[in-house]
Amino acid sequence: MEKLVERFIRYARLNSRSDDQSKTCPSTPGQMVLARMLFDELTELGLSDISLDENGYLMATLPSNTDKPVPVIGFLAHMDTSSDFKADNVNPQIIEHTG
């Protein structure tokens, strides 16, 4: 659990804010920084067929752990954050409720 929390905090610290005025994809360099970080972590986790294109589309395959015929599942997510809020110098915190 600790490693998961560390990863989440590392992701939240990145400035992956989108730019509504940009004509590029991804719209800011920070989004590609996150994509490259995720690429490295997917590699470290042992996924296969990992690819990252110039538009920041990251794909990977998690091989099945069963011999049974099962359907393929796809997960999709945005790697950018809203342009409505500042994204510089974010300092995520975990505040545990102890009562």
Residue pairs with C-beta under 8 A, 6 or more apart in sequence:
5 94
7 41
8 92
9 92
9 94
10 37
11 34
11 37
12 90
12 92
13 90
13 91
13 92
14 30
14 33
14 34
14 37
15 28
15 30
15 87
15 88
15 90
16 28
16 30
16 31
16 33
16 34
16 79
16 80
16 81
16 87
17 28
17 30
17 80
17 81
17 82
17 83
17 85
17 86
17 87
18 26
18 27
18 28
18 31
18 80
18 81
18 82
18 83
19 27
19 28
19 83
20 27
20 83
22 28
25 55
25 56
26 32
26 35
26 55
26 56
26 79
26 80
27 80
28 80
30 87
31 56
31 79
31 80
32 56
34 79
35 52
35 56
35 58
35 79
36 52
38 58
38 79
39 50
39 52
39 58
42 50
42 58
42 60
43 50
47 60
47 61
47 62
47 63
48 60
48 61
48 63
49 59
49 60
49 61
50 58
50 59
50 60
50 61
51 58
51 59
51 60
52 58
52 59
56 79
58 79
64 70
81 87
